[in-house]
Amino acid sequence: MILVTGATGFVGRHLVERLMAQNYPVRILLPESNVDHLPWEREPEIVVGSIVDEEALFRAATGAHVIFHLENAQWWGSARDLERVELAGTRSLITAARAARVGRIITLSHLGASPSAAYPIMRYKGLVEDALRGSGLAYTVLRCGLVFGEDDAFVNHIAMQLAITPGIYLMPGRGEVVLHPIYIDDVISALVGCLAAIDTVDNVIEIGGPEYITLED
């Protein structure tokens, strides 16, 4: 059994779809408010609860041999949300996984993640990585840059702004921020590939698309 947290997020919903297409048994941890709005034609097994609900976490982890941990607060989270969801949530998941004797946790992090980073999201991602390293569980951390696809939030948000105000886009700085975009299908292939690749166990692996690109470009 494979447990997926954050299953209805951009990466999560694509991952669950790929896993089920390859006939993996899939279970998801899902808040009650999302149960009636599932994006898949064929539904995975559902455990109702949140990442900070210890009882629900234990029920979800019981019988799972791998956890894909994708729950995050990066798009809507304040520092308090990042602390609660990213760090406290991961620590609760580790506790449940150890009690349920889960084999490995695979998570998606960011290029540049570090506990000493100036940006809150990078700092919390670094703290999450440290928590996994010290958990006593087998782990795999995939670090990537901006993930894009037909239904992503970032590129479509820019497109929506340009559609509302053609030719005008409020760009941070002078657009010199450098991104390392990677297509969603490539991220999913890397995540699923970790299941069978022994050399990914207890490793932090950085992946990215074929080129760097500035926000202006």
N, C-alpha and C positions, 0 to 999 in steps of 0.2 A: 504494500500500500504506500502511495506517495501523498503526503500532505502538502497543500499549497496555502500559504497565507497571502493576503493581498490579491486574491484570485480574480477580483473584478476590476483591478487596475489595468493600465495599458499593457504592461508586460504580462501580468498574471492571466488575463483572459486569453492572450495568445498562447501562453505556455500550457494552460489547461486544455485548450483545444488541440494542441499538438500532442500532448501526452495521451489524451483519449483517442485521437486518430491512430496512435501507435499501440493502442490497446493496453496501456498501463492502467492499473486500478488507481483512481484519483479521489482524494477526499479534500474538501476545502473548508476552511474556517471562515464563517461569514456572519456579519452582524444581521440581526433580525430584520432591519430595515431594508436590506438588499436581497432578501430571499425571494421576493416576488418579481425581481427584475434581473433575471439571469441571461447572459448573452449567448448561451450555447443551446443548440438544438437538443443535444443529449446531455442530461444533467449528471454531474459527478455526485458522489456521496457528500452530504452537507452536515457539518456540525455547526449549530448556531451559537455564536458567541464572539467575543472580541479578543484582541491580542493581549489585553490587560485582565482578562477573565481567567483566573488560574484553573478553575474547575473545567471550563470549556476547553482550555488548552490541553489539559491532561486527557480529556475524552478524545480530542482530536488527534493527539500524538500516540495514543494507545494503538498498537498494531501497525504503526507506520514504520517503514525501514529507512525512508529518506524524507526530509522536510525541505521544500523550496520556500525560503523565507523572503517574501517580497513586500510585506506590509510596510508602508512608510508614510511619512507626513510631509514630504518634500515640497509639494505644490501648494498646500494650504496651511502648513504648520507654522505656528509661532515657535519661539524658543521653548515655551512650555509644552507645546504639542510634540516637538522633536524629542524632548526629554521623555515624555510619557510613552509615545508610540515607538520611536526608534530605539531608545536605550532601555527603558524599563520594560517595554514589550519584548525586546530580544532577550533580556535577562529572565523574564517569566517563561518565555518559550524554551530557553535552555534548561531551566529547572524542570519543566514538564517533559522535555525530551530525555533528560537523564533518568527521570523516574520511569518513563515508558521504555527505556532502553532503545531509543532510536539510533540507527546506525550512523547517519550523517546529516548535517545541515548545510544546504547550499544557498548562498545569498548573493544578491546583486548589489554592488557598491559603486562608488564613483572614482574615476581617475582623479588622483590628487587627494583622496581621503586620508586624513591624519588627525589624531587627537589634538595636535597643536595648530591646526589650520585656522585661519582668520575667519573664514566663512562658517556660520553655524552648521549648515547641512554637511559640509565636508568634515567638520569636527565631530559631529555625532556619528557620521558613517565610520570615521576612524575609531571611535569608541566602541561601536558595534563590532567592528573587526577584532578589536582587542578582546572583547567579551567572548567572542567565538574561539579565539586562539586559547584563551584560558579556561574554556568550558570543560575540558576533558573529553569532549566529543570530537569525532572526525568532522572536518568542515571543508568547504570549498568556497572561496570568495572570488567572484568575477567582478572586476572593475571595468567600467565602460564609460564613455562620454554620453553625449546627447543621443537618446534613442528616438528614431523617427519612423513614421509609417503613415498609412492612409488615415488612421483614426487617432493619431497622437494629439496631445494637448498643445505642445509647443508650436509646431509649424502651423497647425490649423488656427491657433490663436492669432498668429501673425497674419495669416491669410484673411481671417475675419476682420481684423483691424484695417487692413488694406482695402477690403471690400466696402467697409463703412466709410472710410475716408481715402478714396483713391489717390495714390501718389504721396500720401503723408503717413509717415510711421515714426513715432517717438522712439528713437534709438538711444540706448544708454551709451554715454561717452560719444565717441565718433565712429562707433561700429567696429572698433579694433579688437573687441573680445574674440579670442580664437576658440572655436568649437571643434570637437572631434566626433562628428556624427556617425552613427552606425544604424543600419536598417534593422527593424524589429525582427524579421525572420532570421537574420544572422545571430542576433542575441539569443533567440529561442533555440536555434541549432546548437549554440555553445552551451547553453544551460542543460539541454537534454543530453548532449554529448558527455557531460560530466558524469552522468549516471554510470557509464561503462568505462570511462577513462580512469584507470587506477592512479595515474600520475597526477591527477588533479586533487587527490585527497590531501588534506592539510596543506593546501597551497593557496596563494593569492595570485590570480592570473589577470593580466591587463589585456583587454581586447579593444579594438576600435575599427572604424571604417578605413577606406583606402587613402583618405586625405584629411588634412586639417583645413578648416574654412572659417573665415571671419564672419561675424554677424552681419556685417555690411554686405558681404557676398551672398 
